[in-house]
Amino acid sequence: MKHENANRVFLLNRDGKPLMPCRPRKARLLLKSGKAFVVKKYPFTIQLKYGSYGYKQKKPQDPLPSSPLSQQNSRQA
């Protein structure tokens, strides 16, 4: 069985707030280019040095936004 989050790196924005995890390759590129730095080694977490917006970590209680496609499929059923 494949573990979905086994190959993920935790990511923090410039303010230290969690973003969606990224793949190790993306983290390696961010570190090598100087756009991020290591915060913790276990679990491996990096923090961005530049401002970012979007793709922030969703809270479990936040409802998922409904897409027009899912609404369209429910009408057909």
PDB file of N, H, CA, C and O in Angstrom:
ATOM      1  N   MET A   1       0.845  -1.185   0.000  1.00  0.00           N
ATOM      2  CA  MET A   1       0.000   0.000   0.000  1.00  0.00           C
ATOM      3  C   MET A   1       0.889   1.247   0.000  1.00  0.00           C
ATOM      4  O   MET A   1       1.854   1.337   0.759  1.00  0.00           O
ATOM      5  N   LYS A   2       0.555   2.180  -0.842  1.00  0.00           N
ATOM      6  H   LYS A   2      -0.230   2.107  -1.458  1.00  0.00           H
ATOM      7  CA  LYS A   2       1.353   3.397  -0.983  1.00  0.00           C
ATOM      8  C   LYS A   2       0.864   4.460   0.006  1.00  0.00           C
ATOM      9  O   LYS A   2      -0.337   4.703   0.128  1.00  0.00           O
ATOM     10  N   HIS A   3       1.806   5.086   0.706  1.00  0.00           N
ATOM     11  H   HIS A   3       2.781   4.888   0.608  1.00  0.00           H
ATOM     12  CA  HIS A   3       1.451   6.159   1.637  1.00  0.00           C
ATOM     13  C   HIS A   3       1.476   7.482   0.889  1.00  0.00           C
ATOM     14  O   HIS A   3       2.487   7.843   0.287  1.00  0.00           O
ATOM     15  N   GLU A   4       0.372   8.197   0.927  1.00  0.00           N
ATOM     16  H   GLU A   4      -0.450   7.904   1.416  1.00  0.00           H
ATOM     17  CA  GLU A   4       0.240   9.439   0.171  1.00  0.00           C
ATOM     18  C   GLU A   4       1.172  10.539   0.670  1.00  0.00           C
ATOM     19  O   GLU A   4       1.756  11.257  -0.142  1.00  0.00           O
ATOM     20  N   ASN A   5       1.325  10.688   1.976  1.00  0.00           N
ATOM     21  H   ASN A   5       0.851  10.105   2.636  1.00  0.00           H
ATOM     22  CA  ASN A   5       2.111  11.797   2.516  1.00  0.00           C
ATOM     23  C   ASN A   5       3.536  11.403   2.871  1.00  0.00           C
ATOM     24  O   ASN A   5       4.253  12.189   3.490  1.00  0.00           O
ATOM     25  N   ALA A   6       3.961  10.199   2.492  1.00  0.00           N
ATOM     26  H   ALA A   6       3.378   9.561   1.989  1.00  0.00           H
ATOM     27  CA  ALA A   6       5.303   9.746   2.840  1.00  0.00           C
ATOM     28  C   ALA A   6       6.368  10.603   2.167  1.00  0.00           C
ATOM     29  O   ALA A   6       7.410  10.862   2.770  1.00  0.00           O
ATOM     30  N   ASN A   7       6.139  11.044   0.950  1.00  0.00           N
ATOM     31  H   ASN A   7       5.292  10.834   0.461  1.00  0.00           H
ATOM     32  CA  ASN A   7       7.116  11.845   0.222  1.00  0.00           C
ATOM     33  C   ASN A   7       6.653  13.283   0.095  1.00  0.00           C
ATOM     34  O   ASN A   7       6.552  13.812  -1.012  1.00  0.00           O
ATOM     35  N   ARG A   8       6.376  13.904   1.197  1.00  0.00           N
ATOM     36  H   ARG A   8       6.458  13.475   2.096  1.00  0.00           H
ATOM     37  CA  ARG A   8       5.952  15.299   1.213  1.00  0.00           C
ATOM     38  C   ARG A   8       6.824  16.077   2.180  1.00  0.00           C
ATOM     39  O   ARG A   8       7.313  15.543   3.176  1.00  0.00           O
ATOM     40  N   VAL A   9       7.005  17.344   1.868  1.00  0.00           N
ATOM     41  H   VAL A   9       6.608  17.778   1.059  1.00  0.00           H
ATOM     42  CA  VAL A   9       7.765  18.249   2.730  1.00  0.00           C
ATOM     43  C   VAL A   9       6.797  19.313   3.209  1.00  0.00           C
ATOM     44  O   VAL A   9       6.089  19.926   2.410  1.00  0.00           O
ATOM     45  N   PHE A  10       6.769  19.529   4.517  1.00  0.00           N
ATOM     46  H   PHE A  10       7.344  19.031   5.165  1.00  0.00           H
ATOM     47  CA  PHE A  10       5.891  20.554   5.060  1.00  0.00           C
ATOM     48  C   PHE A  10       6.450  21.922   4.705  1.00  0.00           C
ATOM     49  O   PHE A  10       7.663  22.128   4.692  1.00  0.00           O
ATOM     50  N   LEU A  11       5.553  22.849   4.418  1.00  0.00           N
ATOM     51  H   LEU A  11       4.567  22.681   4.428  1.00  0.00           H
ATOM     52  CA  LEU A  11       5.931  24.157   3.905  1.00  0.00           C
ATOM     53  C   LEU A  11       5.242  25.243   4.718  1.00  0.00           C
ATOM     54  O   LEU A  11       4.046  25.155   4.995  1.00  0.00           O
ATOM     55  N   LEU A  12       5.998  26.266   5.097  1.00  0.00           N
ATOM     56  H   LEU A  12       6.969  26.338   4.871  1.00  0.00           H
ATOM     57  CA  LEU A  12       5.455  27.419   5.816  1.00  0.00           C
ATOM     58  C   LEU A  12       5.655  28.655   4.957  1.00  0.00           C
ATOM     59  O   LEU A  12       6.638  28.761   4.224  1.00  0.00           O
ATOM     60  N   ASN A  13       4.703  29.602   5.052  1.00  0.00           N
ATOM     61  H   ASN A  13       3.904  29.515   5.647  1.00  0.00           H
ATOM     62  CA  ASN A  13       4.893  30.849   4.311  1.00  0.00           C
ATOM     63  C   ASN A  13       5.862  31.748   5.074  1.00  0.00           C
ATOM     64  O   ASN A  13       6.406  31.346   6.102  1.00  0.00           O
ATOM     65  N   ARG A  14       6.073  32.936   4.582  1.00  0.00           N
ATOM     66  H   ARG A  14       5.631  33.263   3.747  1.00  0.00           H
ATOM     67  CA  ARG A  14       7.044  33.853   5.192  1.00  0.00           C
ATOM     68  C   ARG A  14       6.681  34.178   6.634  1.00  0.00           C
ATOM     69  O   ARG A  14       7.564  34.435   7.452  1.00  0.00           O
ATOM     70  N   ASP A  15       5.388  34.170   6.954  1.00  0.00           N
ATOM     71  H   ASP A  15       4.671  33.962   6.289  1.00  0.00           H
ATOM     72  CA  ASP A  15       4.926  34.492   8.302  1.00  0.00           C
ATOM     73  C   ASP A  15       4.888  33.279   9.226  1.00  0.00           C
ATOM     74  O   ASP A  15       4.541  33.407  10.400  1.00  0.00           O
ATOM     75  N   GLY A  16       5.244  32.097   8.706  1.00  0.00           N
ATOM     76  H   GLY A  16       5.527  31.992   7.753  1.00  0.00           H
ATOM     77  CA  GLY A  16       5.254  30.891   9.527  1.00  0.00           C
ATOM     78  C   GLY A  16       3.945  30.140   9.546  1.00  0.00           C
ATOM     79  O   GLY A  16       3.785  29.213  10.339  1.00  0.00           O
ATOM     80  N   LYS A  17       3.003  30.512   8.698  1.00  0.00           N
ATOM     81  H   LYS A  17       3.134  31.266   8.054  1.00  0.00           H
ATOM     82  CA  LYS A  17       1.713  29.816   8.639  1.00  0.00           C
ATOM     83  C   LYS A  17       1.802  28.670   7.634  1.00  0.00           C
ATOM     84  O   LYS A  17       2.472  28.792   6.609  1.00  0.00           O
ATOM     85  N   PRO A  18       1.121  27.547   7.930  1.00  0.00           N
ATOM     86  CA  PRO A  18       1.259  26.367   7.066  1.00  0.00           C
ATOM     87  C   PRO A  18       0.630  26.537   5.690  1.00  0.00           C
ATOM     88  O   PRO A  18      -0.458  27.092   5.538  1.00  0.00           O
ATOM     89  N   LEU A  19       1.355  26.040   4.696  1.00  0.00           N
ATOM     90  H   LEU A  19       2.239  25.589   4.819  1.00  0.00           H
ATOM     91  CA  LEU A  19       0.863  25.944   3.326  1.00  0.00           C
ATOM     92  C   LEU A  19       0.690  24.464   3.017  1.00  0.00           C
ATOM     93  O   LEU A  19       1.018  23.611   3.841  1.00  0.00           O
ATOM     94  N   MET A  20       0.181  24.163   1.843  1.00  0.00           N
ATOM     95  H   MET A  20      -0.086  24.857   1.174  1.00  0.00           H
ATOM     96  CA  MET A  20       0.039  22.770   1.446  1.00  0.00           C
ATOM     97  C   MET A  20       1.432  22.154   1.284  1.00  0.00           C
ATOM     98  O   MET A  20       2.338  22.809   0.769  1.00  0.00           O
ATOM     99  N   PRO A  21       1.609  20.911   1.714  1.00  0.00           N
ATOM    100  CA  PRO A  21       2.915  20.253   1.563  1.00  0.00           C
ATOM    101  C   PRO A  21       3.322  20.150   0.095  1.00  0.00           C
ATOM    102  O   PRO A  21       2.476  20.109  -0.798  1.00  0.00           O
ATOM    103  N   CYS A  22       4.620  20.109  -0.133  1.00  0.00           N
ATOM    104  H   CYS A  22       5.307  20.143   0.592  1.00  0.00           H
ATOM    105  CA  CYS A  22       5.127  19.994  -1.505  1.00  0.00           C
ATOM    106  C   CYS A  22       5.976  18.735  -1.629  1.00  0.00           C
ATOM    107  O   CYS A  22       6.293  18.087  -0.632  1.00  0.00           O
ATOM    108  N   ARG A  23       6.334  18.404  -2.839  1.00  0.00           N
ATOM    109  H   ARG A  23       6.077  18.931  -3.649  1.00  0.00           H
ATOM    110  CA  ARG A  23       7.182  17.236  -3.101  1.00  0.00           C
ATOM    111  C   ARG A  23       8.642  17.585  -2.804  1.00  0.00           C
ATOM    112  O   ARG A  23       9.030  18.752  -2.866  1.00  0.00           O
ATOM    113  N   PRO A  24       9.446  16.574  -2.483  1.00  0.00           N
ATOM    114  CA  PRO A  24      10.856  16.829  -2.162  1.00  0.00           C
ATOM    115  C   PRO A  24      11.619  17.559  -3.262  1.00  0.00           C
ATOM    116  O   PRO A  24      12.498  18.368  -2.963  1.00  0.00           O
ATOM    117  N   ARG A  25      11.304  17.291  -4.518  1.00  0.00           N
ATOM    118  H   ARG A  25      10.590  16.634  -4.760  1.00  0.00           H
ATOM    119  CA  ARG A  25      12.006  17.964  -5.619  1.00  0.00           C
ATOM    120  C   ARG A  25      11.774  19.472  -5.570  1.00  0.00           C
ATOM    121  O   ARG A  25      12.710  20.254  -5.737  1.00  0.00           O
ATOM    122  N   LYS A  26      10.530  19.878  -5.343  1.00  0.00           N
ATOM    123  H   LYS A  26       9.770  19.243  -5.208  1.00  0.00           H
ATOM    124  CA  LYS A  26      10.196  21.303  -5.251  1.00  0.00           C
ATOM    125  C   LYS A  26      10.921  21.932  -4.060  1.00  0.00           C
ATOM    126  O   LYS A  26      11.460  23.034  -4.168  1.00  0.00           O
ATOM    127  N   ALA A  27      10.932  21.231  -2.927  1.00  0.00           N
ATOM    128  H   ALA A  27      10.494  20.336  -2.839  1.00  0.00           H
ATOM    129  CA  ALA A  27      11.619  21.739  -1.736  1.00  0.00           C
ATOM    130  C   ALA A  27      13.113  21.893  -2.001  1.00  0.00           C
ATOM    131  O   ALA A  27      13.718  22.889  -1.603  1.00  0.00           O
ATOM    132  N   ARG A  28      13.705  20.908  -2.671  1.00  0.00           N
ATOM    133  H   ARG A  28      13.213  20.100  -2.994  1.00  0.00           H
ATOM    134  CA  ARG A  28      15.130  20.961  -2.994  1.00  0.00           C
ATOM    135  C   ARG A  28      15.448  22.163  -3.876  1.00  0.00           C
ATOM    136  O   ARG A  28      16.455  22.839  -3.669  1.00  0.00           O
ATOM    137  N   LEU A  29      14.587  22.430  -4.863  1.00  0.00           N
ATOM    138  H   LEU A  29      13.769  21.881  -5.032  1.00  0.00           H
ATOM    139  CA  LEU A  29      14.790  23.579  -5.748  1.00  0.00           C
ATOM    140  C   LEU A  29      14.660  24.900  -4.988  1.00  0.00           C
ATOM    141  O   LEU A  29      15.435  25.829  -5.217  1.00  0.00           O
ATOM    142  N   LEU A  30      13.685  24.983  -4.087  1.00  0.00           N
ATOM    143  H   LEU A  30      13.056  24.229  -3.901  1.00  0.00           H
ATOM    144  CA  LEU A  30      13.507  26.197  -3.285  1.00  0.00           C
ATOM    145  C   LEU A  30      14.723  26.440  -2.390  1.00  0.00           C
ATOM    146  O   LEU A  30      15.185  27.574  -2.261  1.00  0.00           O
ATOM    147  N   LEU A  31      15.238  25.382  -1.775  1.00  0.00           N
ATOM    148  H   LEU A  31      14.863  24.460  -1.879  1.00  0.00           H
ATOM    149  CA  LEU A  31      16.403  25.513  -0.897  1.00  0.00           C
ATOM    150  C   LEU A  31      17.653  25.895  -1.686  1.00  0.00           C
ATOM    151  O   LEU A  31      18.413  26.770  -1.270  1.00  0.00           O
ATOM    152  N   LYS A  32      17.861  25.242  -2.815  1.00  0.00           N
ATOM    153  H   LYS A  32      17.243  24.531  -3.153  1.00  0.00           H
ATOM    154  CA  LYS A  32      19.052  25.490  -3.623  1.00  0.00           C
ATOM    155  C   LYS A  32      19.076  26.907  -4.185  1.00  0.00           C
ATOM    156  O   LYS A  32      20.141  27.513  -4.305  1.00  0.00           O
ATOM    157  N   SER A  33      17.891  27.442  -4.533  1.00  0.00           N
ATOM    158  H   SER A  33      17.026  26.950  -4.435  1.00  0.00           H
ATOM    159  CA  SER A  33      17.823  28.789  -5.097  1.00  0.00           C
ATOM    160  C   SER A  33      17.815  29.877  -4.021  1.00  0.00           C
ATOM    161  O   SER A  33      17.831  31.066  -4.340  1.00  0.00           O
ATOM    162  N   GLY A  34      17.791  29.474  -2.744  1.00  0.00           N
ATOM    163  H   GLY A  34      17.778  28.509  -2.484  1.00  0.00           H
ATOM    164  CA  GLY A  34      17.814  30.446  -1.658  1.00  0.00           C
ATOM    165  C   GLY A  34      16.463  31.063  -1.356  1.00  0.00           C
ATOM    166  O   GLY A  34      16.387  32.078  -0.664  1.00  0.00           O
ATOM    167  N   LYS A  35      15.395  30.465  -1.865  1.00  0.00           N
ATOM    168  H   LYS A  35      15.456  29.641  -2.428  1.00  0.00           H
ATOM    169  CA  LYS A  35      14.052  30.999  -1.642  1.00  0.00           C
ATOM    170  C   LYS A  35      13.400  30.443  -0.383  1.00  0.00           C
ATOM    171  O   LYS A  35      12.306  30.869  -0.012  1.00  0.00           O
ATOM    172  N   ALA A  36      14.068  29.485   0.284  1.00  0.00           N
ATOM    173  H   ALA A  36      14.956  29.139  -0.017  1.00  0.00           H
ATOM    174  CA  ALA A  36      13.527  28.877   1.497  1.00  0.00           C
ATOM    175  C   ALA A  36      14.679  28.430   2.385  1.00  0.00           C
ATOM    176  O   ALA A  36      15.825  28.341   1.945  1.00  0.00           O
ATOM    177  N   PHE A  37      14.351  28.149   3.655  1.00  0.00           N
ATOM    178  H   PHE A  37      13.420  28.221   4.013  1.00  0.00           H
ATOM    179  CA  PHE A  37      15.344  27.629   4.587  1.00  0.00           C
ATOM    180  C   PHE A  37      14.694  26.559   5.451  1.00  0.00           C
ATOM    181  O   PHE A  37      13.473  26.525   5.603  1.00  0.00           O
ATOM    182  N   VAL A  38      15.524  25.685   6.017  1.00  0.00           N
ATOM    183  H   VAL A  38      16.516  25.713   5.893  1.00  0.00           H
ATOM    184  CA  VAL A  38      15.035  24.571   6.826  1.00  0.00           C
ATOM    185  C   VAL A  38      14.658  25.075   8.213  1.00  0.00           C
ATOM    186  O   VAL A  38      15.435  25.771   8.866  1.00  0.00           O
ATOM    187  N   VAL A  39      13.453  24.714   8.653  1.00  0.00           N
ATOM    188  H   VAL A  39      12.822  24.148   8.122  1.00  0.00           H
ATOM    189  CA  VAL A  39      12.982  25.079   9.990  1.00  0.00           C
ATOM    190  C   VAL A  39      13.188  23.904  10.943  1.00  0.00           C
ATOM    191  O   VAL A  39      13.722  24.073  12.040  1.00  0.00           O
ATOM    192  N   LYS A  40      12.760  22.707  10.517  1.00  0.00           N
ATOM    193  H   LYS A  40      12.327  22.570   9.627  1.00  0.00           H
ATOM    194  CA  LYS A  40      12.908  21.491  11.324  1.00  0.00           C
ATOM    195  C   LYS A  40      13.354  20.356  10.423  1.00  0.00           C
ATOM    196  O   LYS A  40      13.005  20.303   9.243  1.00  0.00           O
ATOM    197  N   LYS A  41      14.134  19.447  10.998  1.00  0.00           N
ATOM    198  H   LYS A  41      14.418  19.490  11.956  1.00  0.00           H
ATOM    199  CA  LYS A  41      14.565  18.283  10.221  1.00  0.00           C
ATOM    200  C   LYS A  41      13.579  17.135  10.346  1.00  0.00           C
ATOM    201  O   LYS A  41      13.459  16.337   9.417  1.00  0.00           O
ATOM    202  N   TYR A  42      12.862  17.024  11.474  1.00  0.00           N
ATOM    203  H   TYR A  42      12.960  17.673  12.228  1.00  0.00           H
ATOM    204  CA  TYR A  42      11.858  15.981  11.626  1.00  0.00           C
ATOM    205  C   TYR A  42      10.636  16.543  12.310  1.00  0.00           C
ATOM    206  O   TYR A  42      10.752  16.982  13.455  1.00  0.00           O
ATOM    207  N   PRO A  43       9.487  16.560  11.698  1.00  0.00           N
ATOM    208  CA  PRO A  43       9.277  16.288  10.280  1.00  0.00           C
ATOM    209  C   PRO A  43       9.910  17.402   9.445  1.00  0.00           C
ATOM    210  O   PRO A  43       9.897  18.569   9.837  1.00  0.00           O
ATOM    211  N   PHE A  44      10.459  17.029   8.297  1.00  0.00           N
ATOM    212  H   PHE A  44      10.470  16.081   7.978  1.00  0.00           H
ATOM    213  CA  PHE A  44      11.194  17.990   7.474  1.00  0.00           C
ATOM    214  C   PHE A  44      10.266  19.125   7.067  1.00  0.00           C
ATOM    215  O   PHE A  44       9.264  18.911   6.385  1.00  0.00           O
ATOM    216  N   THR A  45      10.614  20.339   7.498  1.00  0.00           N
ATOM    217  H   THR A  45      11.428  20.512   8.053  1.00  0.00           H
ATOM    218  CA  THR A  45       9.781  21.521   7.271  1.00  0.00           C
ATOM    219  C   THR A  45      10.662  22.652   6.775  1.00  0.00           C
ATOM    220  O   THR A  45      11.736  22.904   7.322  1.00  0.00           O
ATOM    221  N   ILE A  46      10.199  23.332   5.731  1.00  0.00           N
ATOM    222  H   ILE A  46       9.327  23.126   5.287  1.00  0.00           H
ATOM    223  CA  ILE A  46      10.927  24.493   5.218  1.00  0.00           C
ATOM    224  C   ILE A  46      10.013  25.709   5.251  1.00  0.00           C
ATOM    225  O   ILE A  46       8.789  25.587   5.237  1.00  0.00           O
ATOM    226  N   GLN A  47      10.633  26.882   5.295  1.00  0.00           N
ATOM    227  H   GLN A  47      11.628  26.980   5.307  1.00  0.00           H
ATOM    228  CA  GLN A  47       9.884  28.133   5.318  1.00  0.00           C
ATOM    229  C   GLN A  47      10.343  29.001   4.160  1.00  0.00           C
ATOM    230  O   GLN A  47      11.538  29.127   3.894  1.00  0.00           O
ATOM    231  N   LEU A  48       9.374  29.598   3.475  1.00  0.00           N
ATOM    232  H   LEU A  48       8.403  29.496   3.691  1.00  0.00           H
ATOM    233  CA  LEU A  48       9.679  30.460   2.343  1.00  0.00           C
ATOM    234  C   LEU A  48      10.228  31.793   2.828  1.00  0.00           C
ATOM    235  O   LEU A  48       9.848  32.277   3.894  1.00  0.00           O
ATOM    236  N   LYS A  49      11.121  32.383   2.046  1.00  0.00           N
ATOM    237  H   LYS A  49      11.430  31.990   1.180  1.00  0.00           H
ATOM    238  CA  LYS A  49      11.678  33.700   2.359  1.00  0.00           C
ATOM    239  C   LYS A  49      10.920  34.811   1.644  1.00  0.00           C
ATOM    240  O   LYS A  49      11.138  35.990   1.920  1.00  0.00           O
ATOM    241  N   TYR A  50      10.036  34.440   0.731  1.00  0.00           N
ATOM    242  H   TYR A  50       9.860  33.482   0.507  1.00  0.00           H
ATOM    243  CA  TYR A  50       9.288  35.438  -0.034  1.00  0.00           C
ATOM    244  C   TYR A  50       7.800  35.303   0.265  1.00  0.00           C
ATOM    245  O   TYR A  50       7.344  34.254   0.719  1.00  0.00           O
ATOM    246  N   GLY A  51       7.058  36.353   0.012  1.00  0.00           N
ATOM    247  H   GLY A  51       7.428  37.205  -0.357  1.00  0.00           H
ATOM    248  CA  GLY A  51       5.624  36.348   0.258  1.00  0.00           C
ATOM    249  C   GLY A  51       4.902  35.457  -0.736  1.00  0.00           C
ATOM    250  O   GLY A  51       5.226  35.449  -1.924  1.00  0.00           O
ATOM    251  N   SER A  52       3.940  34.719  -0.256  1.00  0.00           N
ATOM    252  H   SER A  52       3.677  34.725   0.709  1.00  0.00           H
ATOM    253  CA  SER A  52       3.140  33.866  -1.129  1.00  0.00           C
ATOM    254  C   SER A  52       1.684  33.980  -0.702  1.00  0.00           C
ATOM    255  O   SER A  52       1.375  34.351   0.430  1.00  0.00           O
ATOM    256  N   TYR A  53       0.822  33.660  -1.613  1.00  0.00           N
ATOM    257  H   TYR A  53       1.073  33.358  -2.532  1.00  0.00           H
ATOM    258  CA  TYR A  53      -0.603  33.675  -1.308  1.00  0.00           C
ATOM    259  C   TYR A  53      -1.248  32.511  -2.031  1.00  0.00           C
ATOM    260  O   TYR A  53      -0.726  32.022  -3.033  1.00  0.00           O
ATOM    261  N   GLY A  54      -2.367  32.076  -1.527  1.00  0.00           N
ATOM    262  H   GLY A  54      -2.791  32.473  -0.714  1.00  0.00           H
ATOM    263  CA  GLY A  54      -3.058  30.944  -2.127  1.00  0.00           C
ATOM    264  C   GLY A  54      -2.484  29.619  -1.660  1.00  0.00           C
ATOM    265  O   GLY A  54      -1.401  29.574  -1.076  1.00  0.00           O
ATOM    266  N   TYR A  55      -3.195  28.567  -1.911  1.00  0.00           N
ATOM    267  H   TYR A  55      -4.074  28.603  -2.385  1.00  0.00           H
ATOM    268  CA  TYR A  55      -2.811  27.204  -1.558  1.00  0.00           C
ATOM    269  C   TYR A  55      -2.475  27.065  -0.079  1.00  0.00           C
ATOM    270  O   TYR A  55      -1.584  26.299   0.287  1.00  0.00           O
ATOM    271  N   LYS A  56      -3.176  27.795   0.763  1.00  0.00           N
ATOM    272  H   LYS A  56      -3.899  28.417   0.466  1.00  0.00           H
ATOM    273  CA  LYS A  56      -2.905  27.658   2.188  1.00  0.00           C
ATOM    274  C   LYS A  56      -3.565  26.385   2.712  1.00  0.00           C
ATOM    275  O   LYS A  56      -4.493  25.853   2.104  1.00  0.00           O
ATOM    276  N   GLN A  57      -3.075  25.917   3.833  1.00  0.00           N
ATOM    277  H   GLN A  57      -2.321  26.349   4.327  1.00  0.00           H
ATOM    278  CA  GLN A  57      -3.570  24.692   4.442  1.00  0.00           C
ATOM    279  C   GLN A  57      -5.011  24.905   4.884  1.00  0.00           C
ATOM    280  O   GLN A  57      -5.314  25.870   5.586  1.00  0.00           O
ATOM    281  N   LYS A  58      -5.891  24.013   4.476  1.00  0.00           N
ATOM    282  H   LYS A  58      -5.645  23.230   3.906  1.00  0.00           H
ATOM    283  CA  LYS A  58      -7.295  24.116   4.868  1.00  0.00           C
ATOM    284  C   LYS A  58      -7.494  23.486   6.233  1.00  0.00           C
ATOM    285  O   LYS A  58      -6.871  22.477   6.561  1.00  0.00           O
ATOM    286  N   LYS A  59      -8.365  24.088   7.023  1.00  0.00           N
ATOM    287  H   LYS A  59      -8.871  24.908   6.756  1.00  0.00           H
ATOM    288  CA  LYS A  59      -8.714  23.533   8.318  1.00  0.00           C
ATOM    289  C   LYS A  59      -9.729  22.415   8.088  1.00  0.00           C
ATOM    290  O   LYS A  59     -10.532  22.496   7.158  1.00  0.00           O
ATOM    291  N   PRO A  60      -9.704  21.374   8.919  1.00  0.00           N
ATOM    292  CA  PRO A  60     -10.634  20.258   8.710  1.00  0.00           C
ATOM    293  C   PRO A  60     -12.101  20.667   8.755  1.00  0.00           C
ATOM    294  O   PRO A  60     -12.924  20.049   8.080  1.00  0.00           O
ATOM    295  N   GLN A  61     -12.450  21.685   9.526  1.00  0.00           N
ATOM    296  H   GLN A  61     -11.781  22.187  10.074  1.00  0.00           H
ATOM    297  CA  GLN A  61     -13.850  22.068   9.635  1.00  0.00           C
ATOM    298  C   GLN A  61     -14.315  22.957   8.477  1.00  0.00           C
ATOM    299  O   GLN A  61     -15.516  23.175   8.319  1.00  0.00           O
ATOM    300  N   ASP A  62     -13.379  23.476   7.662  1.00  0.00           N
ATOM    301  H   ASP A  62     -12.403  23.298   7.790  1.00  0.00           H
ATOM    302  CA  ASP A  62     -13.772  24.297   6.524  1.00  0.00           C
ATOM    303  C   ASP A  62     -14.428  23.429   5.458  1.00  0.00           C
ATOM    304  O   ASP A  62     -13.862  22.410   5.064  1.00  0.00           O
ATOM    305  N   PRO A  63     -15.610  23.813   4.984  1.00  0.00           N
ATOM    306  CA  PRO A  63     -16.240  23.027   3.915  1.00  0.00           C
ATOM    307  C   PRO A  63     -15.474  23.215   2.609  1.00  0.00           C
ATOM    308  O   PRO A  63     -14.915  24.281   2.349  1.00  0.00           O
ATOM    309  N   LEU A  64     -15.456  22.181   1.808  1.00  0.00           N
ATOM    310  H   LEU A  64     -15.910  21.315   2.019  1.00  0.00           H
ATOM    311  CA  LEU A  64     -14.808  22.277   0.505  1.00  0.00           C
ATOM    312  C   LEU A  64     -15.697  23.083  -0.429  1.00  0.00           C
ATOM    313  O   LEU A  64     -16.915  22.906  -0.423  1.00  0.00           O
ATOM    314  N   PRO A  65     -15.114  23.956  -1.225  1.00  0.00           N
ATOM    315  CA  PRO A  65     -15.938  24.729  -2.154  1.00  0.00           C
ATOM    316  C   PRO A  65     -16.527  23.809  -3.213  1.00  0.00           C
ATOM    317  O   PRO A  65     -15.862  22.894  -3.700  1.00  0.00           O
ATOM    318  N   SER A  66     -17.774  24.063  -3.559  1.00  0.00           N
ATOM    319  H   SER A  66     -18.314  24.806  -3.163  1.00  0.00           H
ATOM    320  CA  SER A  66     -18.407  23.234  -4.580  1.00  0.00           C
ATOM    321  C   SER A  66     -18.099  23.821  -5.946  1.00  0.00           C
ATOM    322  O   SER A  66     -18.112  25.037  -6.135  1.00  0.00           O
ATOM    323  N   SER A  67     -17.827  22.955  -6.873  1.00  0.00           N
ATOM    324  H   SER A  67     -17.816  21.967  -6.719  1.00  0.00           H
ATOM    325  CA  SER A  67     -17.510  23.402  -8.224  1.00  0.00           C
ATOM    326  C   SER A  67     -18.763  23.335  -9.081  1.00  0.00           C
ATOM    327  O   SER A  67     -19.670  22.556  -8.790  1.00  0.00           O
ATOM    328  N   PRO A  68     -18.826  24.139 -10.131  1.00  0.00           N
ATOM    329  CA  PRO A  68     -19.985  24.079 -11.024  1.00  0.00           C
ATOM    330  C   PRO A  68     -20.163  22.692 -11.635  1.00  0.00           C
ATOM    331  O   PRO A  68     -21.289  22.275 -11.908  1.00  0.00           O
ATOM    332  N   LEU A  69     -19.067  21.979 -11.850  1.00  0.00           N
ATOM    333  H   LEU A  69     -18.153  22.318 -11.629  1.00  0.00           H
ATOM    334  CA  LEU A  69     -19.144  20.648 -12.436  1.00  0.00           C
ATOM    335  C   LEU A  69     -19.841  19.677 -11.494  1.00  0.00           C
ATOM    336  O   LEU A  69     -20.660  18.871 -11.936  1.00  0.00           O
ATOM    337  N   SER A  70     -19.527  19.740 -10.189  1.00  0.00           N
ATOM    338  H   SER A  70     -18.861  20.394  -9.830  1.00  0.00           H
ATOM    339  CA  SER A  70     -20.161  18.828  -9.240  1.00  0.00           C
ATOM    340  C   SER A  70     -21.642  19.156  -9.086  1.00  0.00           C
ATOM    341  O   SER A  70     -22.453  18.252  -8.882  1.00  0.00           O
ATOM    342  N   GLN A  71     -22.007  20.428  -9.178  1.00  0.00           N
ATOM    343  H   GLN A  71     -21.348  21.162  -9.344  1.00  0.00           H
ATOM    344  CA  GLN A  71     -23.415  20.799  -9.110  1.00  0.00           C
ATOM    345  C   GLN A  71     -24.155  20.303 -10.342  1.00  0.00           C
ATOM    346  O   GLN A  71     -25.309  19.883 -10.253  1.00  0.00           O
ATOM    347  N   GLN A  72     -23.496  20.350 -11.481  1.00  0.00           N
ATOM    348  H   GLN A  72     -22.559  20.691 -11.554  1.00  0.00           H
ATOM    349  CA  GLN A  72     -24.102  19.908 -12.725  1.00  0.00           C
ATOM    350  C   GLN A  72     -24.339  18.397 -12.690  1.00  0.00           C
ATOM    351  O   GLN A  72     -25.375  17.925 -13.159  1.00  0.00           O
ATOM    352  N   ASN A  73     -23.394  17.637 -12.142  1.00  0.00           N
ATOM    353  H   ASN A  73     -22.552  18.020 -11.761  1.00  0.00           H
ATOM    354  CA  ASN A  73     -23.541  16.189 -12.053  1.00  0.00           C
ATOM    355  C   ASN A  73     -24.657  15.802 -11.104  1.00  0.00           C
ATOM    356  O   ASN A  73     -25.340  14.806 -11.343  1.00  0.00           O
ATOM    357  N   SER A  74     -24.867  16.562 -10.028  1.00  0.00           N
ATOM    358  H   SER A  74     -24.313  17.371  -9.833  1.00  0.00           H
ATOM    359  CA  SER A  74     -25.924  16.232  -9.074  1.00  0.00           C
ATOM    360  C   SER A  74     -27.302  16.492  -9.670  1.00  0.00           C
ATOM    361  O   SER A  74     -28.272  15.836  -9.291  1.00  0.00           O
ATOM    362  N   ARG A  75     -27.400  17.435 -10.591  1.00  0.00           N
ATOM    363  H   ARG A  75     -26.613  17.969 -10.898  1.00  0.00           H
ATOM    364  CA  ARG A  75     -28.683  17.701 -11.249  1.00  0.00           C
ATOM    365  C   ARG A  75     -29.068  16.569 -12.194  1.00  0.00           C
ATOM    366  O   ARG A  75     -30.248  16.254 -12.347  1.00  0.00           O
ATOM    367  N   GLN A  76     -28.071  15.960 -12.827  1.00  0.00           N
ATOM    368  H   GLN A  76     -27.112  16.216 -12.703  1.00  0.00           H
ATOM    369  CA  GLN A  76     -28.339  14.899 -13.788  1.00  0.00           C
ATOM    370  C   GLN A  76     -28.734  13.605 -13.101  1.00  0.00           C
ATOM    371  O   GLN A  76     -29.410  12.776 -13.710  1.00  0.00           O
ATOM    372  N   ALA A  77     -28.340  13.408 -11.871  1.00  0.00           N
ATOM    373  H   ALA A  77     -27.790  14.081 -11.376  1.00  0.00           H
ATOM    374  CA  ALA A  77     -28.610  12.144 -11.169  1.00  0.00           C
ATOM    375  C   ALA A  77     -30.032  12.010 -10.722  1.00  0.00           C
ATOM    376  O   ALA A  77     -30.397  10.999 -10.121  1.00  0.00           O
TER     377      ALA A  77
END
